[in-house]
Amino acid sequence: MKIAWLGLGLMGSRMVRHIAQFHDVHVYNRTASKSEPLKEICTVHTNIKSCVKEADVVIMMLSTPDVVEKVFVSDVLPHVKEGTIIIDMSTNLPNLTTKLYTQAQEAKLHWVDAPVSGGLGGAQNATLSIMIGGDQSIVKRLMPLLELMGSKVVYCGSSGHGQHTKMANQISVATNLAGLLESMEYAKHVNLNAKDVLTLINQGAASSWQSIHNGPLLVEEDMNPGFILAHFLKDLRCVMHEANLRSLHLPIVEKITSMVESIINEHNQDLSTLALVEYYRCNNPK
Ligand SMILES: NC(=O)c1ccc[n+]([C@@H]2O[C@H](COP(=O)([O-])OP(=O)(O)OC[C@H]3O[C@@H](n4cnc5c(N)ncnc54)[C@H](OP(=O)(O)O)[C@@H]3O)[C@@H](O)[C@H]2O)c1
C-alpha cells in the first residue's frame, strides 16, 4: 500500500519505522528536521499535499484535536483521492471523531480512529495496544497494517469507540499515576526507602503499568518526556468534555485535571507526566 504518514513526534517517529519495512511510506512533519532520520526508508515531503495525493491510506499521529481537525480539513481532504482511508492514531475527542468521520464519508473517504497506549517503549518495540473505531469492513482491511505497530489490536465498535476506549484508558492512567505519586509521597514523609517501597508495590496488589515503568524513573527523578504533561492535560480535558456532554460525574479525573493545570502554570509543559510529583512537593514541603 502507498501510505502517507503525518506527524513524526515522539510516537510517530518510532511507529512509522515498523510499516516502512513493508509498505511504500511517504512522510511529512511540520518541523522538517524530524523527517531527516527517515529519509533512507521513506519518501520525505515538505508539504502535506504532495505527501497525501497518491496515498491509499493516510495516518495521522498529531498532538491535539484542533491540530487533527485543521490538518484534515485544510490540508488532507482537498488533496486525497476518492476512497482513501484516513486513520487517526492521535488521542482525540470522540465527539470530534464522529464529526470528522461524517465529513470524510461525505467526501467519499473513510475515517478510522485508532489511538494507542503503551508509551515510547510500545512505539519502539511495536507492542502498542491499538483501540479501533470505524466501519468494520474497512477496519478488517487495515488489521495487517495496524498489527505491524501493535501487539494488542482491538476493534472497539463504530466510529468514536476507539477514542472512547482510549478515554477509559486515560482515566485509569491518571488515577494509577496519581495513586503512585501519592503513595511515594507518603513513603518519603515517613522516611521509608523509596526504592524498597517501589519493589514491594510492584510485587503485590498495588502494581500497575505506571508503578512498573514510571516508578523507577520517579525514584531516579528522571522527568524527560515520554508522555508529556501538555498531552496528559489534553487527554483529561477530552475525558471531561465527553463526561460533561453526558452529565457524568468523574470526581477523581476532575481533581487530577486541576492538579495538572496548576503544575503546567508553574512548570514546563513538555516535562513527563511524572512532573505531577511537583504538586505534592509544593503542598507538602519537607
Ligand atoms: N507519548 C506517549 O507516550 C503517547 C502515548 C499514547 C498516545 N499518545 C498520543 O499520541 C499523539 C502524539 O504524541 P507524541 O508524544 O508523539 O506527541 P509529540 O511528540 O508532541 O508530537 C506531536 C506531533 O504533532 C505535530 N504537530 C503539532 N502541532 C502541529 C500543527 N499545528 N500542524 C502540524 N503538525 C503539528 C508535531 O509536529 P512538530 O514536530 O513540528 O512539532 C509532531 O509531529 C498525541 O495525541 C498523544 O496524546 C502519546
The ligand as an SDF file (V2000), in Angstrom:
LIG
                    3D

 48 52  0  0  0  0  0  0  0  0999 V2000
    3.9760    9.9880   24.0470 N   0  0  0  0  0  0  0  0  0  0  0  0
    3.2470    8.9940   24.5020 C   0  0  0  0  0  0  0  0  0  0  0  0
    3.6800    8.2020   25.3610 O   0  0  0  0  0  0  0  0  0  0  0  0
    1.8590    8.7550   23.9420 C   0  0  0  0  0  0  0  0  0  0  0  0
    1.2310    7.5460   24.2110 C   0  0  0  0  0  0  0  0  0  0  0  0
   -0.0350    7.2950   23.6930 C   0  0  0  0  0  0  0  0  0  0  0  0
   -0.6740    8.2520   22.9210 C   0  0  0  0  0  0  0  0  0  0  0  0
   -0.0570    9.4570   22.6950 N   0  0  0  0  0  0  0  0  0  0  0  0
   -0.7930   10.4380   21.8620 C   0  0  0  0  0  0  0  0  0  0  0  0
   -0.2430   10.3720   20.5450 O   0  0  0  0  0  0  0  0  0  0  0  0
   -0.2090   11.6680   19.9390 C   0  0  0  0  0  0  0  0  0  0  0  0
    1.2330   12.0470   19.5730 C   0  0  0  0  0  0  0  0  0  0  0  0
    2.0010   12.0070   20.7640 O   0  0  0  0  0  0  0  0  0  0  0  0
    3.5660   12.3570   20.7790 P   0  0  0  0  0  0  0  0  0  0  0  0
    4.0290   12.0330   22.1360 O   0  0  0  0  0  0  0  0  0  0  0  0
    4.2240   11.7750   19.5770 O   0  0  0  0  0  0  0  0  0  0  0  0
    3.4690   13.9400   20.6100 O   0  0  0  0  0  0  0  0  0  0  0  0
    4.5900   14.9750   20.0880 P   0  0  0  0  0  0  0  0  0  0  0  0
    5.9500   14.4260   20.2550 O   0  0  0  0  0  0  0  0  0  0  0  0
    4.2400   16.2840   20.7260 O   0  0  0  0  0  0  0  0  0  0  0  0
    4.2740   15.0640   18.5080 O   0  0  0  0  0  0  0  0  0  0  0  0
    3.1690   15.7910   18.0280 C   0  0  0  0  0  0  0  0  0  0  0  0
    3.1900   15.8260   16.5220 C   0  0  0  0  0  0  0  0  0  0  0  0
    2.1500   16.7380   16.0730 O   0  0  0  0  0  0  0  0  0  0  0  0
    2.7380   17.7110   15.1910 C   0  0  0  0  0  0  0  0  0  0  0  0
    2.0360   18.9900   15.2850 N   0  0  0  0  0  0  0  0  0  0  0  0
    1.7580   19.7120   16.4010 C   0  0  0  0  0  0  0  0  0  0  0  0
    1.1220   20.8690   16.0690 N   0  0  0  0  0  0  0  0  0  0  0  0
    1.0060   20.8540   14.7060 C   0  0  0  0  0  0  0  0  0  0  0  0
    0.4370   21.7610   13.7620 C   0  0  0  0  0  0  0  0  0  0  0  0
   -0.1650   22.9090   14.1590 N   0  0  0  0  0  0  0  0  0  0  0  0
    0.4820   21.4260   12.4430 N   0  0  0  0  0  0  0  0  0  0  0  0
    1.0600   20.2690   12.0390 C   0  0  0  0  0  0  0  0  0  0  0  0
    1.6200   19.3780   12.8890 N   0  0  0  0  0  0  0  0  0  0  0  0
    1.5890   19.6570   14.2020 C   0  0  0  0  0  0  0  0  0  0  0  0
    4.1590   17.8410   15.6900 C   0  0  0  0  0  0  0  0  0  0  0  0
    4.9620   18.4680   14.7040 O   0  0  0  0  0  0  0  0  0  0  0  0
    6.3360   19.2100   15.1400 P   0  0  0  0  0  0  0  0  0  0  0  0
    7.3610   18.1320   15.2020 O   0  0  0  0  0  0  0  0  0  0  0  0
    6.5540   20.1970   14.0770 O   0  0  0  0  0  0  0  0  0  0  0  0
    6.0750   19.8560   16.4880 O   0  0  0  0  0  0  0  0  0  0  0  0
    4.5130   16.3810   15.9260 C   0  0  0  0  0  0  0  0  0  0  0  0
    4.7810   15.7150   14.7240 O   0  0  0  0  0  0  0  0  0  0  0  0
   -0.8630   12.6180   20.9500 C   0  0  0  0  0  0  0  0  0  0  0  0
   -2.2300   12.7510   20.6390 O   0  0  0  0  0  0  0  0  0  0  0  0
   -0.6710   11.8930   22.2860 C   0  0  0  0  0  0  0  0  0  0  0  0
   -1.6620   12.2580   23.2250 O   0  0  0  0  0  0  0  0  0  0  0  0
    1.2000    9.7190   23.1560 C   0  0  0  0  0  0  0  0  0  0  0  0
  1  2  1  0
  2  3  2  0
  2  4  1  0
  4  5  1  0
  4 48  2  0
  5  6  2  0
  6  7  1  0
  7  8  2  0
  8  9  1  0
  8 48  1  0
  9 10  1  0
  9 46  1  0
 10 11  1  0
 11 12  1  0
 11 44  1  0
 12 13  1  0
 13 14  1  0
 14 15  2  0
 14 16  1  0
 14 17  1  0
 17 18  1  0
 18 19  2  0
 18 20  1  0
 18 21  1  0
 21 22  1  0
 22 23  1  0
 23 24  1  0
 23 42  1  0
 24 25  1  0
 25 26  1  0
 25 36  1  0
 26 27  1  0
 26 35  1  0
 27 28  2  0
 28 29  1  0
 29 30  1  0
 29 35  2  0
 30 31  1  0
 30 32  2  0
 32 33  1  0
 33 34  2  0
 34 35  1  0
 36 37  1  0
 36 42  1  0
 37 38  1  0
 38 39  2  0
 38 40  1  0
 38 41  1  0
 42 43  1  0
 44 45  1  0
 44 46  1  0
 46 47  1  0
M  CHG  2   8   1  16  -1
M  END
$$$$
